[in-house]
Amino acid sequence: MRSSSHSSVTDIEVIEDFSSTAKCDEGFLRVRRLRCQNRRADGTASKVYRVDVVDRPRLDAVAVLVYRRGASGLEVLTRMNLRPAAYFRRGQEMTVPDPTTYLRVEEIVAGLLEPEDKGEQGLRYRAAEEVREEAGFEVKSEEVQLLGAGFFVAPGILSEKIFPAAVDVTGRKQGVPQGDGSPLEEGSHLQWRPIRELLEMCRRGDVPDAKTEIAILRLLAEQA
């Protein structure tokens, strides 16, 4: 188990909310506000309606299930990460009341794909780089197992696809994860969990991260 030296983050303070003055095409996320029509086979069209689409500057991401084989079976490495979007749900009206603050969210290793990452080789390369940076394990790209096609998390809003992958690090020595130096990595914490326990945590909502659950299910299906 490892954590950064900045392990005492207790809150994320909003210094300024400049939503009303920010442009849609600036910042880490870019909102495209469109007016659209449905075109039909008979030549007619629907009424004009609005569509908002959220893009990242780099469109897609890879998520990596880092696992090892132990006496009790498969174990998965997870990270506790600061997640402002989940944290800022607090105080808002919810259909299902939820007392959890979500300052940190537990999830598997993941990272954005770079423009030079092309095809399956590019997915494997970026997965290996993220494992080194976020988990501290040196793996070769050819050791990375791709777990099927990419998937959308919220296709009505987000254009991003996540490509799930896995890598076996049984018997490997773990180094110190270097991270990317972002304030969002303050207090990041790594831990191993039995794979079935982690899956149950996903289903209970203790680990409310879709990519983690999907990657676990796909790996278990591959090994069935």
Long-range contacts (C-beta under 8 A, 24 or more apart in sequence): 1-189, 1-190, 1-191, 1-192, 2-136, 2-174, 2-176, 2-177, 2-189, 2-190, 3-187, 3-188, 3-189, 3-190, 4-179, 4-185, 4-186, 4-187, 4-188, 4-189, 6-186, 6-187, 7-186, 7-187, 7-189, 8-187, 9-82, 9-103, 9-186, 9-187, 10-103, 11-103, 12-82, 12-84, 12-87, 12-88, 12-103, 14-88, 28-56, 28-57, 29-54, 29-55, 29-56, 30-54, 30-55, 30-56, 30-57, 52-157, 53-157, 53-159, 54-157, 54-158, 54-159, 55-159, 55-160, 56-112, 56-159, 56-160, 58-112, 58-113, 58-114, 58-115, 59-113, 59-159, 59-160, 59-161, 60-112, 60-113, 60-150, 60-160, 60-161, 60-162, 60-163, 61-110, 61-111, 61-112, 61-113, 61-160, 61-161, 61-162, 61-163, 62-110, 62-111, 62-113, 62-123, 62-126, 62-127, 62-130, 62-162, 62-163, 62-164, 62-165, 63-108, 63-109, 63-110, 63-162, 63-163, 63-164, 63-165, 63-211, 63-212, 63-215, 64-108, 64-109, 64-110, 64-127, 64-130, 64-131, 64-144, 64-164, 64-165, 64-166, 64-167, 64-215, 65-108, 65-109, 65-147, 65-164, 65-165, 65-166, 65-167, 65-212, 65-215, 65-216, 65-219, 66-108, 66-109, 66-131, 66-135, 66-137, 66-166, 66-167, 66-169, 67-166, 67-167, 67-168, 67-169, 67-195, 67-219, 68-168, 68-169, 68-170, 68-171, 68-172, 68-192, 69-168, 69-170, 72-194, 73-194, 73-195, 73-196, 74-194, 74-195, 74-219, 75-192, 75-193, 75-194, 75-195, 76-108, 76-192, 76-193, 76-194, 76-195, 76-198, 76-216, 77-108, 77-109, 77-135, 77-169, 77-190, 77-191, 77-192, 78-106, 78-107, 78-108, 78-190, 78-191, 78-192, 78-193, 78-198, 78-207, 78-212, 79-106, 79-107, 79-108, 79-109, 79-134, 79-135, 79-188, 79-189, 79-190, 80-104, 80-105, 80-106, 80-187, 80-188, 80-189, 80-190, 80-191, 81-105, 81-106, 81-107, 81-184, 81-185, 81-188, 82-183, 82-184, 82-185, 82-186, 82-187, 82-188, 84-184, 86-208, 100-205, 102-208, 104-187, 104-189, 105-207, 105-208, 105-209, 106-201, 106-206, 106-207, 106-209, 106-212, 107-207, 107-209, 107-211, 107-212, 108-209, 108-211, 108-212, 108-215, 109-134, 109-135, 110-134, 110-162, 110-211, 113-163, 120-146, 123-163, 123-165, 124-165, 127-165, 127-167, 128-167, 131-167, 131-169, 132-177, 132-178, 133-177, 133-178, 133-179, 133-180, 134-177, 134-179, 134-188, 135-169, 135-174, 135-177, 135-190, 136-174, 136-175, 136-176, 136-177, 136-178, 136-190, 137-167, 137-169, 137-172, 137-174, 137-175, 138-172, 138-175, 139-167, 139-169, 139-172, 143-167, 143-168, 145-219, 145-222, 147-215, 147-218, 147-219, 147-222, 148-218, 151-214, 153-210, 153-211, 162-211, 164-211, 164-214, 164-215, 164-218, 165-215, 166-215, 166-219, 195-219, 195-220
